[in-house]
Amino acid sequence: MDILNHEFTQEIIRLTWRNPAFMAIAIALIWLIPQLIIRKRMSENYKKKKLEKQKDKISKLYPKTLK
């Protein structure tokens, strides 16, 4: 009744980890997912900094108090 016997686990390993297509997809996912997360965060930071620079330039053109 041992479902997860040694032969069965070896067959699962042979069908997945030793499969070139599966490994290509697994490596691509491991490579791309962190890259997409980092790119999203960097894009958000860039937009925030761009907006801050724009506000700073506008405030220099239109000062609140006259000297």
C-alpha positions as CSV (number, residue, x, y, z in Angstrom):
1,M,0.0,0.0,0.0
2,D,3.0,2.3,-0.1
3,I,2.0,4.8,-2.8
4,L,5.2,6.8,-2.6
5,N,7.6,4.0,-3.1
6,H,11.1,4.4,-4.5
7,E,10.1,3.5,-8.1
8,F,7.2,5.9,-8.1
9,T,9.4,8.8,-6.8
10,Q,12.1,8.0,-9.4
11,E,9.5,8.1,-12.2
12,I,8.2,11.5,-11.0
13,I,11.8,12.8,-10.9
14,R,12.4,11.4,-14.4
15,L,9.3,13.0,-15.8
16,T,9.9,16.4,-14.2
17,W,13.4,17.4,-13.2
18,R,15.1,15.5,-16.0
19,N,12.7,16.9,-18.6
20,P,14.5,19.6,-20.6
21,A,11.3,21.5,-21.3
22,F,10.3,21.6,-17.6
23,M,13.8,22.7,-16.6
24,A,13.8,25.5,-19.2
25,I,10.5,26.8,-17.9
26,A,11.6,26.5,-14.3
27,I,14.9,28.3,-14.9
28,A,13.1,31.0,-16.9
29,L,10.7,31.6,-14.0
30,I,13.4,31.7,-11.4
31,W,15.2,34.2,-13.6
32,L,12.3,36.4,-14.7
33,I,10.1,36.7,-11.6
34,P,12.6,38.6,-9.4
35,Q,13.6,40.7,-12.5
36,L,9.9,41.8,-13.0
37,I,9.5,42.7,-9.3
38,I,12.7,44.8,-9.3
39,R,11.7,46.5,-12.6
40,K,8.3,47.4,-11.2
41,R,9.8,48.9,-8.0
42,M,12.4,50.8,-9.9
43,S,9.7,52.2,-12.2
44,E,7.6,53.3,-9.3
45,N,10.6,55.0,-7.7
46,Y,11.5,56.7,-11.0
47,K,8.0,58.1,-11.3
48,K,8.0,59.4,-7.7
49,K,11.4,61.1,-8.2
50,K,10.3,62.6,-11.5
51,L,7.1,64.0,-9.9
52,E,9.2,65.5,-7.0
53,K,11.6,67.2,-9.4
54,Q,8.7,68.6,-11.4
55,K,7.1,70.0,-8.2
56,D,10.4,71.5,-7.2
57,K,10.9,73.2,-10.5
58,I,7.4,74.6,-10.4
59,S,7.9,75.9,-6.9
60,K,11.0,77.7,-8.1
61,L,9.1,79.4,-10.9
62,Y,6.2,80.4,-8.6
63,P,7.6,81.2,-5.2
64,K,5.1,81.6,-2.3
65,T,6.6,84.7,-0.8
66,L,8.1,87.7,-2.6
67,K,11.4,89.0,-1.3
